[in-house]
Amino acid sequence: AVTVRLTGDASAQRFVGDIIGNDVFDSDANEWESGDGYLSRVQLEITGWTLNADERMALRHAIKTILVGNFEVFDSQGMVELELQFSDAEDFQSYSAPMYMTNCSLSCYAPTVITSTAAPIAAVSVSVK
């Protein structure tokens, strides 16, 4: 079994006006899309559980392979400075059988963005007093 738990999500880098990217014009919808937000420092704890100490090494390798194989996916979602740290643990008392765990701490910067859309400005009225 593999579990994933969020252990941290905090604002790390803010921007002037909290604008995280350039506005984009969607000509099909005839509207502007803008994104407001910041970069979060996200930390995940990924734990692989097994009843067999020998399988733990294979489980660690599988988790590492899946994560490394998805670096392009993480990058496409704006996740940067990805860091992985692995460790092993055992628990011989909490369960009815010995439990062998491999832990991966994944941390990165990820965008926290709220997008909004607006119609383009069609006319400007000016009044002089």
N, C-alpha and C positions, 0 to 999 in steps of 0.2 A: 504494500500500500504506500501511496505517496500523499502527503498533506502539504498544503500551501497556506501560510498564515501571514497576514500583513502585520508587521511589527512597527512600522513607522511611515508616516506620510506628513511631511511638514514643508511649509513654504521655505524655499532656499534662495531663490533669485527672483526679484521683482523688477519690473521695467517701468520706465517713465510712462505714466498714464495707464499702466498695467496692460499695454497692448503688446501681445506676444508675437504677432506676425503681421505681415503686410495685408492690407485689404485686397480682396480678389473680386473682380467683376465677373459674374456669371451671365454671359450674353443670352443664353437660352431662357433663363428665368428673368432677365432684365433687372438684376438686383446686385448690390454689393454685399459681400460677406466679410465680416471682420471678427477677429478673435481677441478676447480680453482674458488675461490670466497671468500665470507665473510658472516658474519651474519648481516642481516639488522634489524633495529628496525622499525617495521611496525605498523602503526596506522590506524584503520578503524573506520569510524563513521557510525553506523547502525541506521536508523531512521524509526520507524513505525508511520504511519499517519492514523488517524481515525477522523470521524466527530462526534463521540460519546465518551464523557468523560468516561462512564462506560466500554466501550470496550477497552480503553487504557490499563487497568490492564491486561486483557486477552491477548492483543497483546504483552505486555511486557513479560508476562509469556511464550507465544509461542516462542518469539525470544530467551529468555533465555534457554528454553528447547531444541531448535534446536542447539544452540551453545554448550551447555553442552553435548548433545547427540552425537556431532561430535568431542569431544576431541580426540578420538582415531584416527580419520582421520587427524586432525591437527598434532598430534604427528607423524603419519606415514609420513608426509611431512616435518618433521624436525622442526616444529614450537614449540618453547619452551617458558616457562615463560609467558604463556597466562594470561592476566589480563582483566577482564570485569568490567566496571563501568556504572551503569544505572542512568538515570535522566529523568524527565518529563518536558514538556513545553507546552504552549498554545499560539496560535496566533489568536486573535480576529479581526485583522485589515487588514491583507495582502490578505485575500481571501474573497469570497462572503459569506462564512459560517465559523463558528468557527472551527478551526483546533486544534486537540489534538495530541501531539506527545510524543512518548517515545523514548529516545535516549540511545544507547549503544556505549560506546567507547571501542573498542577492541584493545589491544596492545600486541605485542609478538616479539620475535626474530625469524626470518625466514631465511633460507639459500638463498643466491643469488649465483647461481652456473652456470658455463658454463662447459659443459663436452666436452672432446675431446677423440678421439681414436687413437691408434697407433699400428702398427704391432710389434710383439716381435722381439728383436734383434736376427738375425739368424747367423751372423758371425761378428767377430771382426778382423780388420786388424791392425797389428802393424809393424811399420817400424822403424829401428834403424839407426841413422845417426852417 
